[in-house]
Amino acid sequence: MSENRLAMLDQGEANRRILGKDEARADFRRVEAASLKRKTSLASAEGKRIFVRCFYSFQASMYFVSTMGRTKLPHEYVEQIEAAVRAKLDQAMTELNNGIDYADAKFKTNNIESMATYDTVPMVEEVGITSALGRRYFELIHKLDQLMPLLQTLQIEEAITEKNEEQLRSMYKRIVLSMSSSARNFALGCRRRMNEMDTKGEEPESKKRKTPVAKVPAAGDDANGAQDANADAVGSQTPPAANDLVGGEAPAVAESVS
């Protein structure tokens, strides 16, 4: 950062404040997957804060769904969740790309040749990417970081009003933030279903221990049949369609978080 004789400029204090918030840290201790190391390069305040708050939280949630979920839940159920998250990531990337196209068109219409830049120090941190979905979210956050200064440039040049700029910024931030909350809701839903399966799985075993081996009563057969029906019901649950995910998850798949 070059020195400005007219003002005191940031020398990294903004990044240290953002990174110093303990409540933003995700618990990544249970994630045992290998990770591909990448470096961030984030300049906007929005990109930095969302990255610190959501990136590792998103990865931890999806690790639980994809790895822990497969140990107890039907693989088809987990694959449907992964497909829903992937579809929402694709939709979010399309929305942000449309925002960049809109800003580029406004630049040309208003003969704007230069883009606003930040006087704060960029956030450059090495992070680990543990899955393809994590890599997509990494790219989505950087796409948001690319869009933010374009919108601010349009506002400074009066190509859009301050109200419009604020509305657009808030909309695109919500799109990226919703990915983390969706992943967390899916993980909570998986955990709840795993607990339900554990509870249902204990009842038939206890009945089997009380039943003589030589003679199995019809009630035992009914209980086992009910267990199979429950297992089929769990496998047949389908996550909500990708279009419905923008507003939140259906309670049949993901438990809401207050």
C-alpha positions as CSV (number, residue, x, y, z in Angstrom):
1,M,0.0,0.0,0.0
2,S,1.5,3.3,-1.1
3,E,1.7,6.1,1.5
4,N,-0.7,9.0,1.2
5,R,0.4,12.3,2.7
6,L,-3.2,13.5,3.0
7,A,-4.7,10.6,4.9
8,M,-3.7,7.7,7.1
9,L,-4.4,4.5,5.1
10,D,-5.0,1.0,6.3
11,Q,-1.9,-1.2,6.8
12,G,-3.7,-4.5,7.4
13,E,-5.6,-3.5,10.5
14,A,-9.0,-4.2,8.8
15,N,-8.0,-7.7,7.9
16,R,-6.7,-8.3,11.5
17,R,-10.1,-7.2,12.9
18,I,-12.0,-9.5,10.6
19,L,-9.8,-12.5,11.2
20,G,-9.6,-11.8,15.0
21,K,-13.3,-12.5,15.6
22,D,-13.5,-15.9,17.4
23,E,-17.2,-16.3,16.8
24,A,-16.5,-16.5,13.0
25,R,-14.3,-19.6,13.3
26,A,-15.8,-22.9,12.2
27,D,-15.1,-26.0,14.1
28,F,-13.0,-27.9,11.6
29,R,-11.4,-30.4,14.0
30,R,-13.6,-33.4,12.9
31,V,-12.8,-32.9,9.2
32,E,-10.2,-35.5,8.3
33,A,-10.2,-35.1,4.5
34,A,-7.2,-34.1,2.5
35,S,-7.4,-30.6,1.1
36,L,-6.1,-28.7,-1.9
37,K,-4.3,-25.6,-0.8
38,R,-5.4,-22.3,-2.5
39,K,-4.7,-18.7,-1.7
40,T,-7.4,-16.1,-1.3
41,S,-7.1,-12.7,-2.8
42,L,-10.1,-10.7,-1.6
43,A,-10.3,-6.9,-1.7
44,S,-13.9,-6.0,-0.8
45,A,-15.2,-5.8,2.7
46,E,-18.2,-8.0,1.7
47,G,-16.0,-10.7,0.2
48,K,-13.6,-10.8,3.1
49,R,-16.3,-11.0,5.8
50,I,-18.4,-13.7,4.0
51,F,-15.3,-15.7,3.3
52,V,-14.2,-15.7,7.0
53,R,-17.7,-16.3,8.3
54,C,-18.9,-18.9,5.8
55,F,-16.2,-20.8,3.8
56,Y,-15.0,-23.3,6.4
57,S,-18.5,-23.6,7.9
58,F,-19.8,-24.6,4.5
59,Q,-17.1,-27.1,4.0
60,A,-17.6,-28.6,7.5
61,S,-21.3,-29.0,6.9
62,M,-20.8,-30.7,3.5
63,Y,-18.1,-32.9,4.9
64,F,-20.6,-34.2,7.5
65,V,-23.3,-34.8,4.8
66,S,-21.0,-36.4,2.3
67,T,-18.7,-38.5,4.6
68,M,-20.5,-39.0,7.8
69,G,-23.9,-39.2,6.2
70,R,-22.8,-42.1,4.0
71,T,-21.9,-44.2,7.0
72,K,-25.6,-44.6,8.1
73,L,-27.9,-43.0,5.5
74,P,-28.8,-44.5,2.0
75,H,-26.2,-43.2,-0.5
76,E,-29.0,-42.1,-2.8
77,Y,-30.3,-39.7,-0.1
78,V,-26.8,-38.1,0.3
79,E,-26.3,-37.9,-3.5
80,Q,-29.6,-36.1,-3.8
81,I,-28.5,-33.5,-1.3
82,E,-25.1,-33.0,-3.0
83,A,-26.9,-32.6,-6.3
84,A,-29.3,-30.0,-4.8
85,V,-26.3,-28.0,-3.4
86,R,-24.5,-28.2,-6.7
87,A,-27.5,-26.9,-8.5
88,K,-27.9,-24.0,-6.1
89,L,-24.2,-23.2,-6.5
90,D,-24.6,-23.1,-10.3
91,Q,-27.7,-20.9,-10.0
92,A,-25.8,-18.5,-7.6
93,M,-22.9,-18.3,-10.0
94,T,-25.2,-17.5,-12.9
95,E,-26.8,-14.7,-10.8
96,L,-23.4,-13.2,-10.1
97,N,-22.3,-13.5,-13.7
98,N,-25.5,-11.7,-14.7
99,G,-24.6,-9.0,-12.2
100,I,-21.2,-8.5,-13.8
101,D,-22.7,-8.4,-17.3
102,Y,-25.1,-5.8,-16.1
103,A,-22.3,-3.7,-14.6
104,D,-20.2,-4.0,-17.8
105,A,-23.1,-2.8,-19.9
106,K,-23.6,0.2,-17.6
107,F,-19.9,1.0,-17.9
108,K,-20.1,1.1,-21.7
109,T,-23.4,3.1,-21.7
110,N,-22.0,5.7,-19.4
111,N,-18.5,5.8,-20.9
112,I,-16.8,4.7,-17.6
113,E,-13.2,3.7,-18.3
114,S,-11.8,3.0,-14.8
115,M,-13.0,1.0,-11.9
116,A,-12.9,2.0,-8.2
117,T,-10.2,0.2,-6.1
118,Y,-9.9,-0.3,-2.4
119,D,-7.4,1.5,-0.1
120,T,-7.4,-1.4,2.4
121,V,-4.9,-4.2,2.2
122,P,-6.3,-7.3,0.3
123,M,-6.8,-10.4,2.4
124,V,-4.4,-13.1,1.2
125,E,-4.7,-16.3,3.2
126,E,-3.9,-19.9,2.3
127,V,-6.9,-22.2,2.9
128,G,-7.7,-25.8,2.3
129,I,-10.4,-27.0,-0.1
130,T,-11.7,-30.4,0.8
131,S,-14.3,-31.1,-2.0
132,A,-15.5,-30.1,-5.4
133,L,-18.4,-28.3,-3.8
134,G,-16.0,-26.4,-1.5
135,R,-14.0,-25.4,-4.6
136,R,-17.2,-24.0,-6.2
137,Y,-18.0,-22.0,-3.1
138,F,-14.5,-20.7,-3.0
139,E,-14.9,-19.4,-6.6
140,L,-18.4,-18.0,-5.8
141,I,-17.1,-15.9,-3.0
142,H,-14.3,-14.5,-5.2
143,K,-16.9,-13.8,-7.9
144,L,-18.8,-11.7,-5.3
145,D,-15.5,-9.9,-4.5
146,Q,-15.2,-9.1,-8.2
147,L,-18.7,-7.7,-8.5
148,M,-18.7,-5.4,-5.4
149,P,-16.3,-2.7,-6.7
150,L,-18.1,-2.6,-10.1
151,L,-21.3,-1.7,-8.3
152,Q,-19.6,0.9,-6.2
153,T,-18.0,2.4,-9.3
154,L,-21.4,2.8,-10.9
155,Q,-22.7,4.5,-7.8
156,I,-19.7,6.9,-7.6
157,E,-20.2,7.8,-11.3
158,E,-24.0,8.2,-10.7
159,A,-24.8,5.6,-13.3
160,I,-27.0,4.1,-10.6
161,T,-28.4,5.6,-7.4
162,E,-27.1,4.9,-3.9
163,K,-30.4,3.1,-3.2
164,N,-30.0,0.9,-6.2
165,E,-26.4,0.1,-5.4
166,E,-27.4,-0.9,-1.8
167,Q,-30.2,-3.1,-3.1
168,L,-28.0,-4.9,-5.5
169,R,-25.2,-5.4,-3.0
170,S,-27.6,-6.8,-0.4
171,M,-29.1,-9.1,-3.0
172,Y,-25.8,-10.6,-4.1
173,K,-24.6,-10.9,-0.6
174,R,-27.7,-12.9,0.4
175,I,-27.2,-15.2,-2.5
176,V,-23.7,-16.2,-1.4
177,L,-24.6,-16.2,2.3
178,S,-27.6,-18.6,1.7
179,M,-25.2,-21.3,0.5
180,S,-23.6,-21.6,3.9
181,S,-27.0,-21.7,5.8
182,S,-28.3,-24.2,3.3
183,A,-25.3,-26.5,3.9
184,R,-25.7,-26.2,7.6
185,N,-29.5,-27.0,7.4
186,F,-28.7,-30.1,5.3
187,A,-26.1,-31.2,7.8
188,L,-28.6,-30.8,10.7
189,G,-31.2,-32.7,8.7
190,C,-28.7,-35.6,8.1
191,R,-27.8,-35.7,11.8
192,R,-31.4,-35.8,12.8
193,R,-32.1,-38.7,10.4
194,M,-29.0,-40.6,11.6
195,N,-30.2,-40.3,15.2
196,E,-33.7,-41.4,14.2
197,M,-32.3,-44.5,12.4
198,D,-30.1,-45.3,15.5
199,T,-33.2,-45.1,17.7
200,K,-35.4,-47.2,15.4
201,G,-32.5,-49.7,14.9
202,E,-32.3,-50.5,18.6
203,E,-35.9,-51.5,19.1
204,P,-36.0,-54.6,16.9
205,E,-32.7,-55.8,18.4
206,S,-34.1,-55.6,21.9
207,K,-37.2,-57.5,20.8
208,K,-35.0,-60.1,19.2
209,R,-33.1,-60.7,22.5
210,K,-36.4,-61.3,24.3
211,T,-37.8,-63.6,21.7
212,P,-36.9,-67.4,21.9
213,V,-34.8,-68.5,19.0
214,A,-36.9,-71.6,18.3
215,K,-40.2,-69.6,17.8
216,V,-40.5,-66.1,16.3
217,P,-44.0,-64.7,16.9
218,A,-45.8,-62.9,14.2
219,A,-45.5,-59.6,16.0
220,G,-41.7,-59.8,15.5
221,D,-42.2,-60.3,11.8
222,D,-44.4,-57.2,11.8
223,A,-41.8,-55.2,13.7
224,N,-39.1,-56.2,11.2
225,G,-41.4,-55.3,8.3
226,A,-42.1,-51.9,9.8
227,Q,-38.3,-51.4,10.2
228,D,-37.9,-52.2,6.5
229,A,-40.6,-49.8,5.6
230,N,-39.0,-47.1,7.6
231,A,-35.7,-47.7,5.9
232,D,-37.4,-47.5,2.5
233,A,-39.1,-44.2,3.6
234,V,-35.8,-42.7,4.5
235,G,-34.3,-43.7,1.2
236,S,-37.2,-42.2,-0.8
237,Q,-37.0,-38.7,0.7
238,T,-36.0,-36.2,-2.0
239,P,-34.4,-32.9,-1.2
240,P,-36.3,-29.8,-2.5
241,A,-35.8,-28.7,-6.1
242,A,-32.9,-26.3,-6.8
243,N,-35.3,-23.5,-7.6
244,D,-36.9,-23.8,-4.1
245,L,-33.5,-23.7,-2.4
246,V,-33.0,-20.0,-2.8
247,G,-35.6,-19.2,-0.2
248,G,-34.7,-22.1,2.1
249,E,-35.0,-25.8,2.5
250,A,-38.1,-27.9,3.0
251,P,-38.4,-29.3,6.5
252,A,-38.5,-32.9,5.2
253,V,-34.9,-32.7,4.4
254,A,-33.3,-29.9,6.3
255,E,-34.1,-28.7,9.8
256,S,-34.4,-24.9,10.0
257,V,-32.0,-22.9,12.1
258,S,-33.3,-20.0,14.1
